[in-house]
Amino acid sequence: MKKLVSLALALLMVLSLAACGGSGGADSQPSQSSQPSGASTTDSKWPEKEIKIIQPWSLGGGPDVITRQIASYSDKFLGVPMIVENHTGGSGTIGMNDFLEASDDGYTLFCCNGPLFSLTPSFISVDYTIEDIIPLVGIRITEFVILTQASSGITDIQGLIDYANAGNTVKYATTGGPGNDSFTMISALFATLGIASEAVPYDGGQEAINALVGGHVDVAIGSPPTYRDYVINGELNCLGTFIPEGLDVDGIGHIPSFKDQGIDIEFTGMDYFAVRSTVDAEKQEILRDFVLKVYAEPDFQKFMADMGMAAWEADSSEILGMVASQTEAMAKYIPLVQ
């Protein structure tokens, strides 16, 4: 019995010494289980500092509001803060150029849209191409709607035509000049209808809607985050949308497309996150996964629903396909506004 106890104690001592030797010393090797299964070195160490989103559009507009809400989840899912900087002007090209001058280390994202490639280069000399960026994930489909002030009595597109035929020049709010998608589409619509019009520039989508509500312009173009509450409250009327299948907005109902109203004009825009094309693929995947985790959050889904929108989970290939389709469509509209 004593021999068995002695043997057990000896064995215990050997095991204890082995355990101690494995936890330190110059020759000790790190455990292979120190990282989660399937995790890479990049996954475990990146990101290590603040991430920046360059927003080429103004404060308060749809893209700005949504990207700021997404950024608020960064500490939760990435462990680092994420900030949004507005670099506005030049129909988005100022922000694009600042983005492309930033390091390609993955710490700078860009809130991009299709027209920066499908439209803007036809009006503004640019130094970038689609090959300079990699789309990570969609943000939203841009659902442009033409709106009038309710007190104007113009409730449909025929009413707007009648107003113009009575000798009135339609003043419309715009958030940019040629090279901007909203400017191009509303200008192309008026050209198609033969409506005499005058563009009145504003700094952002919300300012344009405010100008319409205040009676400073006759017409404005907007997306649900900027106009929805005004329509629900009876202050604004929706005349139609460029989305070819029409648009269903919570609290408003169905908004008919111009195509359904017999007008041959349509456009589906979008916003999406992008990084430099030379950013490491693993970092791209971490950032895309972060955005998709945000989209799955019930609070974020409610936030989007309250604005009458839904997150757009498109991947790179779908986004690039839409850019190509936009480029083809714009070939018809650009001559109408040049």
BELQUI-V13512 format. One record per helix or strand. SS is the DSSP state (helix for helix, strand for strand). FROM is the first residue (numbers start at 1). LEN is the number of residues. If there is no record, write none. Layout:
ss = {SS & SS}
from = {FROM & FROM}
len = {LEN & LEN}
This chain:
ss = {helix & helix & strand & helix & helix & strand & helix & strand & helix & helix & helix & strand & strand & helix & helix & strand & helix & strand & helix & strand & helix & strand & strand & strand & strand & strand & helix & helix & helix}
from = {2 & 41 & 51 & 62 & 74 & 82 & 90 & 108 & 115 & 120 & 130 & 133 & 145 & 150 & 157 & 170 & 181 & 197 & 205 & 219 & 224 & 236 & 247 & 253 & 257 & 269 & 281 & 298 & 316}
len = {20 & 5 & 5 & 10 & 5 & 5 & 12 & 6 & 4 & 3 & 3 & 10 & 5 & 3 & 9 & 5 & 13 & 5 & 9 & 4 & 9 & 6 & 3 & 3 & 1 & 8 & 15 & 9 & 22}
